[in-house]
Amino acid sequence: MDAHSTGAGSDHTPAIDPDRHRSAEERFGATRAGHAEVDSLTSERAGRLWWDADVEDYHDHHGAFLGVDTPGGDFVWCPEGMREADAGLLGPVRDKTVLELGCGSAPSARWLAGRGARVVGLDVSIAMLRRGLASMAADERTVPLVQAGGENLPFADDSFDIVCSAFGAVPFVADSARLMREVARVLRPGGRWVFAVNHPMRWCFPDDPGPMGLVASIPYFNRTPYVEVDADDRVVYAEHHRTLGDRVRELVAAGFVLEDLIEPEWPEDQDREWGQWSPLRGRIFPGTAIFSTRLPG
């Protein structure tokens, strides 16, 4: 769900917790951060490299919040703590066929399965999927997990009633317009596509949960991806920015109807920081955008 460094892809500053990505840093060494164009294959490979390396540290910091080891999982849409159990953005899921893109260790997919959905989880990282298999070992229902990228979904046309993604896949693919077309292809007419991403306006601000993160310093319209490369100039992390208008145009071009755009507010009683998300920033501007869409039919 969360990105590398301290969040999205703008003026990156050191993480508040220097150990938060220790495993990845030990594997890749010191990385250089910047903005550069990367193609789809490079971006997908970087996703595999980074999330395979970061899996344990990620779960040490976020696993409990996401309900990874909660019996039956949990479905948390965003760092603001919005849960599908409360929001109901997917509608009734019993007996529905559901695909979760960028499922990570699959707590959301497991939660959906526990409510009667027929679920498949997809992620680019084999280490994340293995962590999900371990977590679901004690569940009454298991969820099939597939390793693949979001731009080329390995499913037949009209396979699913619902596709969802909670900070998975969408920001990490180079061609998000293709991803939208792929989702439309595998959805049945009338199907729902709901996904959460970093709010596009966050791109303008340094990835700092403190006061420095309140000063805009990067052009909103700069769509050049944020990347990190190792000593051999290999891209090991890539994240892609789209404006709100870009997202809407890609959805419409793929045939979707946008039904709602949710910008979760920061809960007054939540003092937990998550990378760039913090009470200070959350009370001033949004950190998450959730697009709720449907195919006609």
N, C-alpha and C positions, 0 to 999 in steps of 0.2 A: 504493500500500500504506500509506504512512504518512499521518497526518492533517496538517492545517495546524498552525500555531504549533509546539508541540513534541509533539503527539500527540493524545490523545483529547479529551474535552470537559469538563474540570473547572475547576480554578482556574488559568487559563493564566498563565504567566510568560514573559518574553522568551526567545526561542530562544537557545541557546548560540552558534550561528553566525548573526550578524545578516544575512548575505547569503543565507541558505538559501532565502528566498522573495522575493528582490529583484525579480524580474520582476512577480510578482503585486502587490507593494507599489507598484511604479511605476505599474501600471495602475490600481489601485483607490485609491491614496493611503492615508492613515492610516485604519485601520478601528477600529471600536469593538466590543469583544467583550462577550458576555453570554449570557444564557439567555432564550430566547423560543420560543413555539410557532410553527411554520411548517407550511404545508400541503405536499402532495405536489408541486404544480407549482413552488412557491417553492424547495423543497429541490432538485428536479431542476435548475432553472435555475441555482441557486447552484453545483451541482456542475459544470455546464458552464462557467460563468464561471471558477471557481477553477482547475480542472485545465487548461483551455485556457491560462490565464495562467501557470500554474506549471510547464508541461511541461518547459522547458529546465532550470530550476533543479533540479527533481525528478530529472531524469536525470543532471545533473552530480553530485548527491550520492549517488544510489542506483542509477544505471543499471548500474554494474559489478557491484555486489553481486547484483543481480537477473538478471544475464546478458543484458541487453537487446541488446547488440551481440555476444554470443557466437554463433558460428555454430550455428544450430539452436535458439537460446534456452536457457533453463533454467527450472526450476520450483522456486521458493523460497516456502515457505508463510508465512514470518514473519521478523521481525528476528532471532529466535534462530538463524536459518540452517537450519531443518529443510527438507530437499529431498525432493521426491516420489520421486526416484531411490532414496533410502534408506528413506523411510517407507512407500511403497506404499499410501497411504490410498485411492487410487482403484481399486486392483486392476488386473487386466490391462486395457490400453486398446487393444490392437491390434484393428482392425476395429470398434471402438466409436464411436458418434456422441456427441461431447462438446460441451457449451456451457460457455464460461468467462464468468462474469458479472463486470463491472468488470475487464476484461482489461488496461486501460491500454495500454501499448505492446506487449503480447501476447507476452512471452518465454515464459510458461507454455504458452500455446496453441501456440506454435511448437514447444516441446519435446514436447508431446503428439503433434503431427502427425509429428514425427520418429520416433515410436515406433509409428506405424501407425494412429493414431486419425484419424477424420474430425471435424475441429474447427471450431467457429465461435466467434469472439471478439466480445463485446459490451461497449461502454462508452458512457457519456454524453458523453465529451469527444472532439470531432473532432480536436483537436490531438494527443491521446494516440494515437488510431488512426493518424493520419498518421505519427507517429514509429514506430509499429509496422510500417507498410508499408515505411518506409525501412530498418528493421532486417532485415526478412525478404527484402529484394531479392536477397540472395545465397544464400538457402536453396534446397534442392532442392524442397521442398514449400511452397506458400503457403497461408495461412489466410484465409478470408473474414472480414472484420471489419464489424460492424454498429453504427451509432450509435443507441442507444435507452436508455431508462431501465429500471430493474429491476422497476418495478411494473406495466409493461405490455409483456410480452415478445412481440415480433412473430413468433411461431412457432406452428405448428399443434400441437394436442394430440398427445401421445405421439411427439414428434420426436427425443428424445435418450435415450441409455442412461446418461449421466453428466452432471451439472451440478456445476461447482466454482467457487470464488471464493476468492482469496487476498487478503484485506483489500480487496476491491473490492465496490462496490454496497451490501452489507448495512448498514454503519453510516451510509450517506449517503441512505437513503430514509426518508421520513416514516412510511410504512405498511409496516413490515417483515412484518407478518402477511400482507398482500396479496402481497408478494414471495414468501413461502413457498408460498402457494397457486398463484401463477404457475409457480413451479418444479415443483410437483407436477403441474400441468396439462401441462407440456411434456415431463415425464419419462414413459418407458414403465414399465409395472408391473415391479417389481424393480429399478428404476433407483436409482443412488446420487446423493446430494446431500451434498457435503462443502464446508464453508466455514470460513475463518479470520477472526476479528475481534479487536479489542482485548479483552483479558479484562475482563469487566464490573466487576471489583473496582477496576480502574485509574481508574474514574470518580471514586472518592473522593479521589484524590491529585492534588496539583498536577503539571502537566506539566513536571516538572523532573527531569533525569537525575541530579542531585546530591542531597545530604542533604535539601534542602527538599522533595524529591519523596517522602520517606518518611513524611510526616505527613498523615494523613487529614484533609480539611477540607470535603468536599462530601458530602451525604447520598447513600448508595448508591441509595436509593429515589426520588431526584429525577430524573425522566425528562424534564424540560424540556430540549429540544435546546440544544446549544452553537451559537451563531451569531456571525458577524461581519458588520457592515454598513458601507457606505461613507458618504461625506459626504451622500449623497442618501437615506440610510436604505434603500438597496437591500441585500438579503441577498446576500453574495458567498461565504459559506461556511456550511455547516450540517452538523452531525454529531449523530447520534441515539443515545441510550443505552437499552439494555434490560438487565434483570437476567438472571442465569442462568436463573431460573425463567421469566421472560418468554420467553426463547429456546426453552426446552423446550416451554412451552405452545403457542407459535406453531407449532412443528414438529409437535407431536402433533395440533393442530387441523387442520393441512393434510394429515394422513394419513401422516406419516413415523414411522418407528421409529428412535429414537436408539440407535445401536450403540456409539458411543464418544464420549467427550469428552477431547480431548488437550490438556494444558497443557505445552507444551514448556519444558524447563528450559534455563537459560542455560548455554552451553558454557563450560567452565573456561578454554579457550584463546582466547576471543573478547573482545577489548577494544574493539571498535567500538561507538560510540554511534549510535543512530538515533532522533532526536527524543527522546522521553521514555524510550526503551529504553536501558539502560546496564548494564554489569556490576554496579554497585552495587545497582540496583533488581532486576535479574534474578536475583540470588542470594538475594533475600529473598522476593519474591512474583512470581507469574506475570504476564506481559505479554500473552500470547496465549491464546485459546481456539479450538480447532478442533473443530467439530461434524461427526461422521461419521454419516450417516443413510441410510436406504433406504426406498423405497416397497414395501409388500407386493406380492406378485404372482409 
